[in-house]
Amino acid sequence: MRHPWNRRRFLKTTAAAGALTLLSPLPGLAASRGPRRLDVLILGGTGQTGPHLVRSLLDRGHTVTLFNRGNRSDELFPTVECLIGDRDPANAAGLDALRAEVDRGRTWDVCIDIWPHIPRMVQNAAELLRGSVGRYMYVSSLSAYADHSIPDMDEDAPASDAPDADATEFTMELFGPFKGECEKRVRAVFPDSHTIYRPGLIVGPRDFSFRGVYWPVRVRQGGRVLAPGDGTDRIQVIDARDLVDFQVRCMEDGTGGTFNVIGPRAETPLTIGGLLETCRAVSGSDAEFVWADTAFLEEHEVGAWMNMPCWIPAEGEYAGFGSRSNARAVAAGLTFRPLSDTVRATLEWYDGLDDATRDRISGRAGLPPEREAEVLAAWDARG
């Protein structure tokens, strides 16, 4: 029997399981804080979370330098310095622009390395910047953990690694081990001055993966909505803006260590049913949720996570996936905006996209309307 949510299929389809932020009335980053101004180097900065981070840092008076391929930097941040290059030394000028700055003695207070999953690229950048940055931050993933079967596990749980990564061709199945290996190499270069973030599914505005966008959009459309399980499975997500607030707080406070950056708070757990109900309340739609058990979904090849975003059935090797501890990050200042704010902002962002972009991203997660109708008809036709 096929298991759409078994480990092999899960890793192939998720790659970068991220994190959503939810359900706390606490503010993200108080505008009244008056930190010393920092020089921050961002490796990347134009994807899902990078623009939120750049804007937050600039709004708080910090100086930002970007290093990336320059494809979108001028469009997003025309006044921000951008060093043009490539994380892969084999491509074009590689790290030459960054190396030139280092060679002339330039330094930064913080470098944050956003999302690369190829260990040699992370190691190359970290080694180049050793002695030139005060703190090295790396955005990893909850996928780095070797075990997702036990609820409430914290950052001390074993991570995967891939010591032979440099001689191994990357596949999505290796995303978690490669992320763990990247962490390992960062710690080796910056043993006393690293900060590692392990987000889960990152949602909110700029979620081009569509995984955090599908439910707000689909529920707003109304009608009968195919929904997974019985609504009680716990899920964890992080709003990109809450992730960024925490990153900036750690920069300003000089916070080091490894953190699970996921929400909501432990005392207000979130279920897939809670997410869908919030989507309905925000949009005011007439959506009717048709909760289909996992066996039925499996029979009809409706997979967890990608077809039914944000959700993994709490069983077997993923029994603890939706309930990992975030206590360490909360103690260090991680806060969460209300889930309703995330849903509302997601819809506003989606509505502001041009038609071509909406069409391009809408097929990346969830079920197409005709496929959902087909599965609902099969549900209704059960004996």
Secondary structure, 3 states (H helix, E strand, C coil): CCCCCCHHHHHHHHCCCCCCCCCCCCCCCCCCCCCCCCEEEEECCCCCCHHHHHHHHHHCCCEEEEEECCCCHHHHCCCCEEEECCCCCCCCCCCHHHHHHHHCCCCEEEEEECCCCCHHHHHHHHHHHCCCEEEEEEECCHHHECCCCCCCCCCCCCECCCCCHHHCCCCHHHHHHHHHHHHHHHHHHCCCCEEEEEECEEECCCCCCCCCCHHHHHHHHCCEEEEECCCCCEECEEEHHHHHHHHHHHHHHCCCEEEEECECCCCCCEEHHHHHHHHHHHHCCCCEEEEECHHHHHHCCCCECCCECCCCCCCHHHCCCCCCCCHHHHHCCCCCCCHHHHHHHHHHHHHCCCHHHHHHHHCCCCCCHHHHHHHHHHHHCCC
